């Protein structure tokens, strides 16, 4: 055997040893969810080719209902001394077509890199969800069992995480005897205008079972462009890219400011949760006219109470009531009463069947606009569905969810 052959074998053995050591210290996990179902909705408004306005029932294939259909990569490397390097890349997609959500962005949910320490917390950099939504979103039924259709009106308070922060720096503390806190800061990145597209969020929580308490604040400049992907990227209730959007341009505002508090209490197999948020869109272009070219302010006071009950180890039942009150500065208010009712049956640790019914009743002056007359209209609109042509709407969703 020649010396060159021996050298090559020693180099190869050394490389294998290095790879084995790196594998022992770090890992990359592929994870995700596939969710698909059928959604029935009453009173969906539509405009015919001749310009007339009608309504009708609708049966539609739906996906990402109970949990967004997604896949992602979570990487962790142990750096020693309790310190870890972490990254996450996560994408949402439409189950029916396979297309990416939010204008086809590659990793539209999360794309961040950071350091985590068991004593000092986690500091991360990139596209990620804000601390306000992280800490308060755990109390709403839409993030547990009620599907995205059971969220608050337009998800204007972002508890269902309709948007993420881009170019963000985020800190999340460890658990200090039940107390934790978090903060997120998003750099606007606009030369000459530091405040444009800037965002920040603060939140804190205390969890000592059976009690959990949280509070937080969110401030985001130019929400449509800063976080919602602009007119063509945003896909929610207020999206102009949705041809049936009733409230197009509502989140085309100078700023979104929100604060809220939530609590939950577990009693055996039952958990009751309460949440209140106040969200304010400043100078919304939805209300722009010749008298108010910069738009007007509109505030949303939203309260939710929900109950989940584990009837068996496999069957979970849920009931929620949501009160949405929208008030325009100098104008009257519009209220949306919503009831969520649902059941989730686990076939295994990874697979579940679910059924959810959402009922909504609109009361007051109305935020909508009649497409035929241009007058204000009091239309119900269950979140993430086309609006009704009346003040009532009902939706029922049946589906299956699988985690991997």
C-alpha positions as a Markdown table, in Angstrom:
| # | Residue | x | y | z |
|---|---|---|---|---|
| 1 | Unk | 0.0 | 0.0 | 0.0 |
| 2 | Unk | 1.5 | 3.4 | -1.0 |
| 3 | Unk | 1.9 | 6.4 | 1.3 |
| 4 | Unk | -0.6 | 8.3 | -0.9 |
| 5 | Unk | -3.3 | 5.6 | -0.4 |
| 6 | Unk | -2.7 | 5.6 | 3.3 |
| 7 | Unk | -3.0 | 9.4 | 3.4 |
| 8 | Unk | -6.2 | 9.4 | 1.5 |
| 9 | Unk | -7.7 | 6.8 | 3.9 |
| 10 | Unk | -6.6 | 8.8 | 6.9 |
| 11 | Unk | -8.2 | 12.0 | 5.5 |
| 12 | Unk | -11.4 | 10.1 | 4.7 |
| 13 | Unk | -11.5 | 8.6 | 8.2 |
| 14 | Unk | -11.0 | 12.0 | 9.7 |
| 15 | Unk | -13.8 | 13.5 | 7.6 |
| 16 | Unk | -16.2 | 10.8 | 8.7 |
| 17 | Unk | -15.3 | 11.4 | 12.3 |
| 18 | Unk | -16.0 | 15.1 | 11.9 |
| 19 | Unk | -19.3 | 14.4 | 10.2 |
| 20 | Unk | -20.3 | 12.0 | 13.0 |
| 21 | Unk | -19.4 | 14.5 | 15.6 |
| 22 | Unk | -21.3 | 17.3 | 13.9 |
| 23 | Unk | -24.3 | 15.0 | 13.5 |
| 24 | Unk | -24.3 | 14.2 | 17.2 |
| 25 | Unk | -24.3 | 17.9 | 18.1 |
| 26 | Unk | -26.8 | 19.3 | 15.6 |
| 27 | Unk | -30.0 | 18.3 | 13.8 |
| 28 | Unk | -32.4 | 19.4 | 11.1 |
| 29 | Unk | -36.1 | 18.4 | 11.5 |
| 30 | Unk | -38.6 | 18.4 | 8.6 |
| 31 | Unk | -42.1 | 19.0 | 9.9 |
| 32 | Unk | -45.5 | 20.1 | 8.7 |
| 33 | Unk | -49.3 | 19.8 | 8.4 |
| 34 | Unk | -51.6 | 18.9 | 5.6 |
| 35 | Unk | -55.2 | 20.0 | 6.2 |
| 36 | Unk | -58.2 | 19.6 | 3.8 |
| 37 | Unk | -61.9 | 19.9 | 4.1 |
| 38 | Unk | -65.3 | 20.9 | 2.6 |
| 39 | Unk | -66.9 | 24.2 | 3.6 |
| 40 | Unk | -70.6 | 25.1 | 3.1 |
| 41 | Unk | -71.6 | 28.8 | 3.4 |
| 42 | Unk | -74.9 | 30.5 | 3.2 |
| 43 | Unk | -75.7 | 33.9 | 1.6 |
| 44 | Unk | -72.5 | 34.5 | -0.3 |
| 45 | Unk | -72.8 | 37.7 | -2.3 |
| 46 | Unk | -71.8 | 37.7 | -6.0 |
| 47 | Unk | -71.9 | 40.2 | -8.9 |
| 48 | Unk | -73.2 | 38.8 | -12.2 |
| 49 | Unk | -71.8 | 39.7 | -15.6 |
| 50 | Unk | -74.6 | 42.2 | -16.2 |
| 51 | Unk | -73.7 | 44.0 | -13.0 |
| 52 | Unk | -76.6 | 42.8 | -10.9 |
| 53 | Unk | -75.9 | 41.6 | -7.4 |
| 54 | Unk | -77.1 | 38.3 | -6.1 |
| 55 | Unk | -76.5 | 35.7 | -3.4 |
| 56 | Unk | -76.5 | 32.0 | -3.0 |
| 57 | Unk | -75.2 | 29.0 | -1.0 |
| 58 | Unk | -71.7 | 27.7 | -1.8 |
| 59 | Unk | -69.9 | 24.4 | -1.3 |
| 60 | Unk | -66.2 | 24.8 | -1.6 |
| 61 | Unk | -63.0 | 22.6 | -1.2 |
| 62 | Unk | -61.0 | 24.2 | 1.6 |
| 63 | Unk | -57.6 | 23.7 | 3.1 |
| 64 | Unk | -55.5 | 24.9 | 6.0 |
| 65 | Unk | -58.6 | 25.3 | 8.1 |
| 66 | Unk | -57.9 | 23.8 | 11.5 |
| 67 | Unk | -54.1 | 24.4 | 11.0 |
| 68 | Unk | -52.4 | 26.1 | 8.0 |
| 69 | Unk | -51.1 | 23.5 | 5.5 |
| 70 | Unk | -47.4 | 24.0 | 5.8 |
| 71 | Unk | -43.9 | 22.4 | 5.8 |
| 72 | Unk | -40.8 | 23.6 | 7.5 |
| 73 | Unk | -37.2 | 23.0 | 8.6 |
| 74 | Unk | -36.1 | 23.5 | 12.2 |
| 75 | Unk | -32.3 | 23.4 | 12.7 |
| 76 | Unk | -30.5 | 23.2 | 16.1 |
| 77 | Unk | -26.8 | 23.0 | 16.8 |
| 78 | Unk | -25.4 | 22.7 | 20.3 |
| 79 | Unk | -22.6 | 25.2 | 20.8 |
| 80 | Unk | -21.8 | 24.2 | 24.4 |
| 81 | Unk | -22.4 | 25.9 | 27.7 |
| 82 | Unk | -26.2 | 25.9 | 27.3 |
| 83 | Unk | -26.0 | 27.9 | 24.0 |
| 84 | Unk | -27.6 | 26.7 | 20.8 |
| 85 | Unk | -27.7 | 28.0 | 17.2 |
| 86 | Unk | -31.2 | 27.7 | 15.7 |
| 87 | Unk | -32.9 | 28.4 | 12.4 |
| 88 | Unk | -36.4 | 28.0 | 11.0 |
| 89 | Unk | -37.7 | 28.0 | 7.4 |
| 90 | Unk | -41.5 | 27.6 | 7.1 |
| 91 | Unk | -43.9 | 27.8 | 4.2 |
| 92 | Unk | -47.7 | 27.8 | 3.9 |
| 93 | Unk | -49.4 | 26.3 | 0.8 |
| 94 | Unk | -52.9 | 25.8 | -0.6 |
| 95 | Unk | -53.9 | 22.2 | -0.1 |
| 96 | Unk | -56.2 | 22.2 | -3.2 |
| 97 | Unk | -53.6 | 23.6 | -5.7 |
| 98 | Unk | -50.2 | 23.2 | -4.0 |
| 99 | Unk | -49.5 | 26.9 | -4.7 |
| 100 | Unk | -47.6 | 28.9 | -2.1 |
| 101 | Unk | -49.5 | 31.4 | 0.0 |
| 102 | Unk | -48.9 | 35.2 | 0.0 |
| 103 | Unk | -47.9 | 35.9 | -3.6 |
| 104 | Unk | -45.7 | 32.8 | -3.9 |
| 105 | Unk | -43.1 | 33.8 | -1.4 |
| 106 | Unk | -40.8 | 30.8 | -0.8 |
| 107 | Unk | -40.9 | 30.9 | 3.0 |
| 108 | Unk | -43.9 | 33.0 | 3.7 |
| 109 | Unk | -44.4 | 32.1 | 7.3 |
| 110 | Unk | -41.0 | 32.2 | 8.9 |
| 111 | Unk | -37.4 | 32.5 | 7.9 |
| 112 | Unk | -35.1 | 33.3 | 10.8 |
| 113 | Unk | -31.8 | 32.5 | 12.4 |
| 114 | Unk | -30.8 | 33.0 | 16.0 |
| 115 | Unk | -29.1 | 32.0 | 19.3 |
| 116 | Unk | -30.8 | 30.4 | 22.3 |
| 117 | Unk | -29.6 | 30.0 | 25.8 |
| 118 | Unk | -31.3 | 28.0 | 28.5 |
| 119 | Unk | -30.8 | 30.8 | 31.1 |
| 120 | Unk | -31.0 | 34.0 | 29.0 |
| 121 | Unk | -33.6 | 33.2 | 26.3 |
| 122 | Unk | -33.7 | 33.3 | 22.5 |
| 123 | Unk | -32.6 | 36.1 | 20.2 |
| 124 | Unk | -33.6 | 35.7 | 16.5 |
| 125 | Unk | -33.3 | 37.6 | 13.2 |
| 126 | Unk | -35.5 | 37.5 | 10.1 |
| 127 | Unk | -39.1 | 37.0 | 9.1 |
| 128 | Unk | -41.1 | 35.9 | 12.1 |
| 129 | Unk | -44.2 | 36.3 | 14.1 |
| 130 | Unk | -44.4 | 39.1 | 16.6 |
| 131 | Unk | -44.4 | 38.7 | 20.4 |
| 132 | Unk | -47.9 | 40.2 | 20.9 |
| 133 | Unk | -49.5 | 37.6 | 18.6 |
| 134 | Unk | -47.4 | 34.8 | 20.2 |
| 135 | Unk | -48.4 | 35.6 | 23.8 |
| 136 | Unk | -52.1 | 36.5 | 23.2 |
| 137 | Unk | -53.0 | 34.1 | 20.3 |
| 138 | Unk | -53.1 | 31.1 | 22.7 |
| 139 | Unk | -56.4 | 32.3 | 24.2 |
| 140 | Unk | -58.5 | 32.5 | 21.0 |
| 141 | Unk | -60.5 | 29.5 | 19.7 |
| 142 | Unk | -59.4 | 30.0 | 16.1 |
| 143 | Unk | -55.9 | 28.9 | 17.0 |
| 144 | Unk | -57.1 | 25.8 | 18.9 |
| 145 | Unk | -60.3 | 24.2 | 17.3 |
| 146 | Unk | -62.5 | 26.8 | 15.5 |
| 147 | Unk | -60.5 | 27.0 | 12.2 |
| 148 | Unk | -59.4 | 30.3 | 10.5 |
| 149 | Unk | -63.1 | 31.0 | 9.9 |
| 150 | Unk | -63.6 | 31.4 | 13.6 |
| 151 | Unk | -61.1 | 34.3 | 14.0 |
| 152 | Unk | -61.9 | 37.9 | 14.8 |
| 153 | Unk | -63.2 | 40.2 | 12.1 |
| 154 | Unk | -60.5 | 40.5 | 9.5 |
| 155 | Unk | -58.0 | 39.2 | 12.1 |
| 156 | Unk | -57.4 | 43.0 | 12.5 |
| 157 | Unk | -55.8 | 42.3 | 15.9 |
| 158 | Unk | -53.5 | 39.6 | 14.3 |
| 159 | Unk | -54.2 | 37.0 | 16.9 |
| 160 | Unk | -54.7 | 34.5 | 14.1 |
| 161 | Unk | -51.4 | 35.8 | 12.7 |
| 162 | Unk | -52.6 | 37.2 | 9.4 |
| 163 | Unk | -49.2 | 38.8 | 9.0 |
| 164 | Unk | -45.6 | 38.4 | 10.0 |
| 165 | Unk | -42.9 | 41.0 | 10.7 |
| 166 | Unk | -40.2 | 41.3 | 8.1 |
| 167 | Unk | -36.6 | 42.3 | 8.9 |
| 168 | Unk | -37.3 | 41.6 | 12.5 |
| 169 | Unk | -35.2 | 41.2 | 15.7 |
| 170 | Unk | -37.0 | 39.2 | 18.3 |
| 171 | Unk | -36.3 | 38.3 | 21.9 |
| 172 | Unk | -38.1 | 35.7 | 24.0 |
| 173 | Unk | -37.1 | 35.1 | 27.6 |
| 174 | Unk | -37.0 | 31.7 | 29.3 |
| 175 | Unk | -39.5 | 30.7 | 31.9 |
| 176 | Unk | -38.7 | 32.5 | 35.2 |
| 177 | Unk | -40.9 | 30.7 | 37.7 |
| 178 | Unk | -43.9 | 31.1 | 35.5 |
| 179 | Unk | -43.1 | 34.6 | 34.2 |
| 180 | Unk | -41.9 | 35.2 | 30.6 |
| 181 | Unk | -41.7 | 38.2 | 28.3 |
| 182 | Unk | -40.9 | 38.9 | 24.7 |
| 183 | Unk | -40.2 | 41.8 | 22.3 |
| 184 | Unk | -40.0 | 42.2 | 18.5 |
| 185 | Unk | -38.7 | 45.1 | 16.5 |
| 186 | Unk | -39.0 | 45.3 | 12.7 |
| 187 | Unk | -36.7 | 47.7 | 10.8 |
| 188 | Unk | -38.5 | 49.6 | 8.1 |
| 189 | Unk | -35.5 | 49.9 | 5.8 |
| 190 | Unk | -36.7 | 53.0 | 4.0 |
| 191 | Unk | -34.0 | 55.6 | 3.4 |
| 192 | Unk | -35.0 | 59.1 | 4.6 |
| 193 | Unk | -38.0 | 57.8 | 6.5 |
| 194 | Unk | -37.0 | 55.8 | 9.5 |
| 195 | Unk | -40.6 | 55.3 | 10.8 |
| 196 | Unk | -42.1 | 54.0 | 7.5 |
| 197 | Unk | -42.9 | 50.3 | 7.7 |
| 198 | Unk | -41.4 | 50.1 | 11.2 |
| 199 | Unk | -43.0 | 47.8 | 13.7 |
| 200 | Unk | -42.6 | 46.7 | 17.3 |
| 201 | Unk | -44.4 | 44.5 | 19.8 |
| 202 | Unk | -44.1 | 43.8 | 23.5 |
| 203 | Unk | -45.8 | 41.1 | 25.6 |
| 204 | Unk | -45.6 | 39.4 | 28.9 |
| 205 | Unk | -47.2 | 36.3 | 30.4 |
| 206 | Unk | -47.6 | 34.5 | 33.7 |
| 207 | Unk | -48.4 | 30.8 | 33.6 |
| 208 | Unk | -48.8 | 28.7 | 36.7 |
| 209 | Unk | -51.3 | 26.0 | 36.1 |
| 210 | Unk | -54.2 | 26.1 | 36.2 |
| 211 | Unk | -54.0 | 29.8 | 35.6 |
| 212 | Unk | -52.5 | 31.7 | 32.6 |
| 213 | Unk | -52.4 | 35.5 | 32.1 |
| 214 | Unk | -50.9 | 37.6 | 29.2 |
| 215 | Unk | -50.9 | 41.2 | 28.0 |
| 216 | Unk | -49.2 | 42.9 | 25.0 |
| 217 | Unk | -48.9 | 45.9 | 22.6 |
| 218 | Unk | -48.4 | 46.0 | 18.9 |
| 219 | Unk | -47.5 | 49.0 | 16.7 |
| 220 | Unk | -46.9 | 48.7 | 13.0 |
| 221 | Unk | -46.5 | 51.5 | 10.4 |
| 222 | Unk | -48.0 | 51.1 | 6.9 |
| 223 | Unk | -49.3 | 47.6 | 7.6 |
| 224 | Unk | -50.4 | 46.8 | 4.1 |
| 225 | Unk | -47.0 | 47.2 | 2.6 |
| 226 | Unk | -44.9 | 46.5 | 5.7 |
| 227 | Unk | -46.3 | 43.1 | 6.6 |
| 228 | Unk | -49.3 | 42.1 | 4.4 |
| 229 | Unk | -47.4 | 41.9 | 1.1 |
| 230 | Unk | -49.1 | 44.9 | -0.6 |
| 231 | Unk | -52.3 | 44.8 | -2.6 |
| 232 | Unk | -51.3 | 41.6 | -4.4 |
| 233 | Unk | -49.8 | 39.7 | -1.6 |
| 234 | Unk | -52.4 | 40.0 | 1.2 |
| 235 | Unk | -55.1 | 37.3 | 1.1 |
| 236 | Unk | -57.3 | 38.0 | 4.1 |
| 237 | Unk | -60.6 | 39.6 | 4.6 |
| 238 | Unk | -59.4 | 43.1 | 3.9 |
| 239 | Unk | -57.4 | 42.0 | 0.8 |
| 240 | Unk | -57.8 | 43.9 | -2.5 |
| 241 | Unk | -56.4 | 40.8 | -4.3 |
| 242 | Unk | -59.6 | 39.0 | -3.3 |
| 243 | Unk | -62.3 | 40.0 | -5.9 |
| 244 | Unk | -65.1 | 39.4 | -3.2 |
| 245 | Unk | -63.3 | 41.5 | -0.6 |
| 246 | Unk | -65.9 | 43.7 | 1.2 |
| 247 | Unk | -63.4 | 45.8 | 3.1 |
| 248 | Unk | -60.7 | 46.3 | 0.4 |
| 249 | Unk | -58.3 | 49.1 | 1.5 |
| 250 | Unk | -59.3 | 49.0 | 5.2 |
| 251 | Unk | -55.7 | 48.0 | 6.2 |
| 252 | Unk | -54.2 | 50.4 | 3.8 |
| 253 | Unk | -53.5 | 52.7 | 6.7 |
| 254 | Unk | -50.8 | 54.9 | 8.1 |
| 255 | Unk | -50.5 | 52.7 | 11.2 |
| 256 | Unk | -52.0 | 49.8 | 13.1 |
| 257 | Unk | -51.9 | 50.0 | 16.9 |
| 258 | Unk | -53.3 | 47.3 | 19.1 |
| 259 | Unk | -53.2 | 46.2 | 22.7 |
| 260 | Unk | -54.9 | 43.4 | 24.6 |
| 261 | Unk | -55.0 | 41.0 | 27.5 |
| 262 | Unk | -56.0 | 37.4 | 28.0 |
| 263 | Unk | -56.5 | 34.8 | 30.6 |
| 264 | Unk | -57.4 | 31.1 | 30.9 |
| 265 | Unk | -58.3 | 28.7 | 33.8 |
| 266 | Unk | -58.3 | 24.9 | 33.6 |
| 267 | Unk | -60.8 | 23.0 | 35.6 |
| 268 | Unk | -60.3 | 19.2 | 35.2 |
| 269 | Unk | -61.0 | 18.4 | 31.5 |
| 270 | Unk | -62.4 | 21.9 | 30.8 |
| 271 | Unk | -60.6 | 25.1 | 30.1 |
| 272 | Unk | -62.2 | 28.6 | 29.9 |
| 273 | Unk | -60.4 | 31.5 | 28.2 |
| 274 | Unk | -61.1 | 35.2 | 27.9 |
| 275 | Unk | -59.4 | 37.7 | 25.6 |
| 276 | Unk | -59.9 | 41.4 | 24.9 |
| 277 | Unk | -58.2 | 43.5 | 22.3 |
| 278 | Unk | -58.4 | 47.1 | 21.0 |
| 279 | Unk | -57.0 | 47.7 | 17.5 |
| 280 | Unk | -56.9 | 51.1 | 15.8 |
| 281 | Unk | -56.2 | 51.7 | 12.1 |
| 282 | Unk | -55.1 | 55.3 | 11.6 |
| 283 | Unk | -55.9 | 57.2 | 8.4 |
| 284 | Unk | -57.4 | 54.2 | 6.6 |
| 285 | Unk | -57.8 | 54.7 | 2.9 |
| 286 | Unk | -61.0 | 52.8 | 3.0 |
| 287 | Unk | -62.7 | 56.0 | 4.2 |
| 288 | Unk | -60.8 | 58.4 | 1.9 |
| 289 | Unk | -63.0 | 60.9 | 0.0 |
| 290 | Unk | -62.8 | 64.5 | -1.1 |
| 291 | Unk | -63.6 | 65.7 | 2.4 |
| 292 | Unk | -61.1 | 63.3 | 4.0 |
| 293 | Unk | -58.3 | 62.6 | 1.4 |
| 294 | Unk | -56.1 | 61.1 | 4.1 |
| 295 | Unk | -58.8 | 58.7 | 5.2 |
| 296 | Unk | -60.2 | 58.3 | 8.7 |
| 297 | Unk | -59.4 | 56.4 | 11.9 |
| 298 | Unk | -61.4 | 53.3 | 12.8 |
| 299 | Unk | -61.1 | 51.3 | 16.1 |
| 300 | Unk | -62.1 | 47.7 | 16.8 |
| 301 | Unk | -63.0 | 46.5 | 20.3 |
| 302 | Unk | -63.1 | 42.7 | 20.3 |
| 303 | Unk | -63.9 | 40.4 | 23.1 |
| 304 | Unk | -64.0 | 36.6 | 23.1 |
| 305 | Unk | -64.9 | 33.9 | 25.7 |
| 306 | Unk | -64.4 | 30.3 | 24.8 |
| 307 | Unk | -64.7 | 26.9 | 26.5 |
| 308 | Unk | -63.0 | 23.7 | 25.5 |
| 309 | Unk | -63.9 | 20.3 | 27.0 |
| 310 | Unk | -62.1 | 17.0 | 26.7 |
| 311 | Unk | -65.1 | 14.7 | 26.6 |
| 312 | Unk | -62.8 | 11.7 | 26.1 |
| 313 | Unk | -59.0 | 11.3 | 25.5 |
| 314 | Unk | -59.8 | 11.4 | 21.8 |
| 315 | Unk | -62.8 | 13.9 | 21.6 |
| 316 | Unk | -62.5 | 17.6 | 22.2 |
| 317 | Unk | -65.6 | 19.9 | 22.1 |
| 318 | Unk | -65.5 | 23.7 | 21.9 |
| 319 | Unk | -67.9 | 26.7 | 22.2 |
| 320 | Unk | -67.0 | 30.4 | 21.8 |
| 321 | Unk | -68.7 | 33.8 | 21.6 |
| 322 | Unk | -67.0 | 36.7 | 19.9 |
| 323 | Unk | -68.1 | 40.4 | 20.1 |
| 324 | Unk | -66.6 | 42.7 | 17.4 |
| 325 | Unk | -67.4 | 46.4 | 17.6 |
| 326 | Unk | -66.0 | 48.6 | 14.9 |
| 327 | Unk | -66.3 | 52.4 | 15.3 |
| 328 | Unk | -65.2 | 55.1 | 12.8 |
| 329 | Unk | -64.1 | 58.4 | 14.2 |
| 330 | Unk | -66.9 | 60.8 | 13.8 |
| 331 | Unk | -69.3 | 58.1 | 12.8 |
| 332 | Unk | -71.5 | 55.3 | 14.1 |
| 333 | Unk | -70.5 | 51.8 | 15.1 |
| 334 | Unk | -71.0 | 48.4 | 13.6 |
| 335 | Unk | -71.1 | 45.3 | 15.7 |
| 336 | Unk | -70.6 | 41.7 | 14.7 |
| 337 | Unk | -71.8 | 38.9 | 17.0 |
| 338 | Unk | -70.2 | 35.5 | 16.3 |
| 339 | Unk | -70.6 | 32.0 | 17.7 |
| 340 | Unk | -68.2 | 29.2 | 17.1 |
| 341 | Unk | -69.1 | 25.6 | 17.7 |
| 342 | Unk | -66.7 | 22.7 | 17.0 |
| 343 | Unk | -65.6 | 19.1 | 17.6 |
| 344 | Unk | -62.2 | 17.5 | 17.1 |
| 345 | Unk | -61.7 | 13.7 | 17.1 |
| 346 | Unk | -58.2 | 12.3 | 17.2 |
| 347 | Unk | -57.7 | 9.2 | 15.1 |
| 348 | Unk | -54.1 | 9.0 | 16.2 |
| 349 | Unk | -51.4 | 11.3 | 17.6 |
| 350 | Unk | -51.0 | 12.8 | 14.2 |
| 351 | Unk | -54.4 | 12.6 | 12.5 |
| 352 | Unk | -57.7 | 14.1 | 13.5 |
| 353 | Unk | -61.2 | 14.7 | 12.0 |
| 354 | Unk | -62.9 | 18.0 | 12.8 |
| 355 | Unk | -66.2 | 19.8 | 12.3 |
| 356 | Unk | -66.9 | 23.5 | 13.0 |
| 357 | Unk | -69.9 | 25.7 | 12.6 |
| 358 | Unk | -69.6 | 29.5 | 12.5 |
| 359 | Unk | -72.6 | 31.8 | 12.9 |
| 360 | Unk | -72.4 | 35.6 | 12.5 |
| 361 | Unk | -75.0 | 38.4 | 12.9 |
| 362 | Unk | -74.1 | 42.1 | 12.0 |
| 363 | Unk | -75.8 | 45.0 | 13.8 |
| 364 | Unk | -75.5 | 48.7 | 13.4 |
| 365 | Unk | -74.7 | 51.2 | 10.6 |
| 366 | Unk | -72.6 | 48.8 | 8.5 |
| 367 | Unk | -69.0 | 49.1 | 7.3 |
| 368 | Unk | -69.7 | 47.5 | 4.0 |
| 369 | Unk | -70.6 | 49.2 | 0.7 |
| 370 | Unk | -73.4 | 47.9 | -1.6 |
| 371 | Unk | -71.7 | 47.3 | -5.0 |
| 372 | Unk | -74.9 | 48.3 | -6.8 |
| 373 | Unk | -75.7 | 51.5 | -5.0 |
| 374 | Unk | -72.5 | 52.5 | -3.3 |
| 375 | Unk | -74.4 | 53.1 | -0.1 |
| 376 | Unk | -73.4 | 51.8 | 3.3 |
| 377 | Unk | -74.6 | 48.3 | 4.0 |
| 378 | Unk | -74.7 | 46.1 | 7.1 |
| 379 | Unk | -73.3 | 42.8 | 5.7 |
| 380 | Unk | -72.1 | 39.9 | 7.8 |
| 381 | Unk | -68.8 | 38.4 | 6.8 |
| 382 | Unk | -67.4 | 35.3 | 8.5 |
| 383 | Unk | -63.6 | 35.7 | 8.5 |
| 384 | Unk | -61.8 | 34.5 | 5.4 |
| 385 | Unk | -65.0 | 33.9 | 3.5 |
| 386 | Unk | -66.9 | 36.2 | 1.0 |
| 387 | Unk | -69.4 | 38.5 | 2.6 |
| 388 | Unk | -73.1 | 37.8 | 2.9 |
| 389 | Unk | -75.7 | 39.9 | 1.1 |
| 390 | Unk | -77.6 | 40.2 | 4.4 |
| 391 | Unk | -76.8 | 40.8 | 8.1 |
| 392 | Unk | -76.6 | 37.0 | 8.7 |
| 393 | Unk | -74.2 | 34.2 | 7.6 |
| 394 | Unk | -73.5 | 30.6 | 8.5 |
| 395 | Unk | -70.6 | 28.3 | 7.6 |
| 396 | Unk | -70.0 | 24.7 | 8.3 |
| 397 | Unk | -66.6 | 23.0 | 7.7 |
| 398 | Unk | -65.8 | 19.3 | 7.9 |
| 399 | Unk | -62.2 | 18.2 | 7.4 |
| 400 | Unk | -59.1 | 16.1 | 8.2 |
| 401 | Unk | -55.7 | 17.2 | 9.5 |
| 402 | Unk | -52.5 | 15.3 | 9.5 |
| 403 | Unk | -49.2 | 16.4 | 11.2 |
| 404 | Unk | -45.8 | 15.0 | 10.2 |
